[in-house]
Amino acid sequence: MKTSVKSDIEISQQSKMKPILEIAEKIGLTEHDLDFYGKYKTKISNDCSRGGRLKSV
C-alpha cells in the first residue's frame, strides 16, 4: 500500500495562519519585544533575547 506525502506548499495552503502577536503572547512576549514585518512575520528584538527571557528548546 502506497501513501502519498503532501508537499510543503500543499501543507501550507491547507493551514490557517494566526497573527504573530497571538503566538508571541503565548510565550510571554509583548509587542514591544518584536519588530513587525506585517501581520504574520516578526523578528524578536535583541533586548529581549539578551535578558535571558528566551530559551532554546
N, C-alpha and C positions, 0 to 999 in steps of 0.2 A: 504494500500500500504506500503510495507516494503522497506526501503532503507538500503543498506549495508554501514557500516562505514569502511573506509580503516584503516589498522593497521599502526602503526608508521613506520615500516620497508617499507611498500608499499609506503607511502608518501615520505620517504627519498630516495627511489630508483628512484622515478619519478622526483626528484628535481635536479637542476644543481647547484653545489657549485660554489661560487665565491671566488677568493683569499682574504684572511683575510685583507691584506693591502688595498685592494679596499674598503672594508667595513669600516675599521678604518679611512681612509681618509675622508669618508663621514661624520664622527662625529668629525673631527678636530684633529685626532691623526696622528703622523708620525711614521715611522719605529723605531725611537729612543725611542718611548713610549712603545714599545711592546717587549715581549720575545717570539720569534717564536718557535713553535713546529711543523714544517712542513709548507706547503703552506696554509693550511686551518684552522690552530689552533694556538692560541696565548694566552699569559697572558698579562695583562696590568701592566706596571711597577708601583711600589708603588709611585715613584716620581710623576708620572702623577696624580694619584688619590688624593694625599695629597695637590696638588696645587689648588684644587677646580675647576679643568677643567672639571671633570666628575660629572654628576648629576644623581641621581636615577630618573627613570621615571616610 
